Amino acid sequence: QKEVEQNSGPLSVPEGAIASLNCTYSDRGSQSFFWYRQYSGKSPELIMFIYSNGDKEDGRFTAQLNKASQYVSLLIRDSQPSDSATYLCAVGGSQGNLIFGKGTKLSVKP
Amino acid sequence: KAGVTQTPRYLIKTRGQQVTLSCSPISGHRSVSWYQQTPGQGLQFLFEYFSETQRNKGNFPGRFSGRQFSNSRSEMNVSTLELGDSALYLCASSEGRGNTGELFFGEGSRLTVL
């Protein structure tokens, strides 16, 4: 069964620090990778996607992909209390769906 | 542009009953995917509809079914409800297939089975 694994956390970082969120996936044929943010009581929203090996930066967010190691990560620089949420890693499945990890809960302390 | 609309937002049913949930995607989006979210299992894929055709189905029993209409609106139905069906059901729409681009999620329908 194709799986996406994340540490459930909670991951606690002080305000202004770098938060590092990690994800591994089992399907070596996966081609698309996504990070969603879900605030408590809200629905997930896309914050980053990456298709190629390497880094992709968008503002304070950097997604990193290593297909050989089947590893995706999300770095959040200058973390803010408003970044406190659950971060879901998702991988594009071969049959048209996204396979989600169970999420990492991030807490940014002022 | 209006977002993804799901109705009803909350509902309570008893075991053995059936339920129908509705999803209106973003205008122009042809793909609608349904996910079940529970604290223990996270987001699990139910099915995807694209241009009125079910393109993919997750590992759920046949009690879970869905359909998509010509205007891209989608419904999912759960028959013979079980306690374990209590969950948040999320609908997501996208322009293309659900594994290639951004999924826009609705606020969800929270089902409680007593």
Boltz contact constraints between the chains, C-beta under 6 A:
constraints:
  - contact:
      token1: [A, 32]
      token2: [B, 100]
      max_distance: 6.0
  - contact:
      token1: [A, 43]
      token2: [B, 90]
      max_distance: 6.0
  - contact:
      token1: [A, 43]
      token2: [B, 105]
      max_distance: 6.0
  - contact:
      token1: [A, 43]
      token2: [B, 107]
      max_distance: 6.0
  - contact:
      token1: [A, 43]
      token2: [B, 108]
      max_distance: 6.0
  - contact:
      token1: [A, 44]
      token2: [B, 105]
      max_distance: 6.0
  - contact:
      token1: [A, 46]
      token2: [B, 102]
      max_distance: 6.0
  - contact:
      token1: [A, 92]
      token2: [B, 99]
      max_distance: 6.0
  - contact:
      token1: [A, 93]
      token2: [B, 99]
      max_distance: 6.0
  - contact:
      token1: [A, 95]
      token2: [B, 56]
      max_distance: 6.0
  - contact:
      token1: [A, 96]
      token2: [B, 48]
      max_distance: 6.0
  - contact:
      token1: [A, 96]
      token2: [B, 55]
      max_distance: 6.0
  - contact:
      token1: [A, 96]
      token2: [B, 56]
      max_distance: 6.0
  - contact:
      token1: [A, 96]
      token2: [B, 97]
      max_distance: 6.0
  - contact:
      token1: [A, 96]
      token2: [B, 98]
      max_distance: 6.0
  - contact:
      token1: [A, 96]
      token2: [B, 99]
      max_distance: 6.0
  - contact:
      token1: [A, 97]
      token2: [B, 45]
      max_distance: 6.0
  - contact:
      token1: [A, 97]
      token2: [B, 48]
      max_distance: 6.0
  - contact:
      token1: [A, 97]
      token2: [B, 56]
      max_distance: 6.0
  - contact:
      token1: [A, 97]
      token2: [B, 98]
      max_distance: 6.0
  - contact:
      token1: [A, 97]
      token2: [B, 99]
      max_distance: 6.0
  - contact:
      token1: [A, 98]
      token2: [B, 99]
      max_distance: 6.0
  - contact:
      token1: [A, 100]
      token2: [B, 42]
      max_distance: 6.0
  - contact:
      token1: [A, 100]
      token2: [B, 43]
      max_distance: 6.0
  - contact:
      token1: [A, 102]
      token2: [B, 42]
      max_distance: 6.0
